[in-house]
Amino acid sequence: MTLRLTDAETDALRRRAEFESRSMQDVAREAVREYVERHSHDDLIDRVLDEELPRYAEALERLAQ
């Protein structure tokens, strides 16, 4: 895989990596991992809500009163 960044993105990544005393590759890989984990979690929550919330809608309405 080749990742093409703008000059500004490359500069920001370079500065961040230098600040953390890490390689640009390490910082970029961690960012990708965090992105995937965050969105996977969000997708799971959305799926559970879509599937389970209707099951308990009536009970939730009664609790809200």
Order of alpha helices (4+ residues) and beta strands (2+ residues): alpha-alpha-alpha
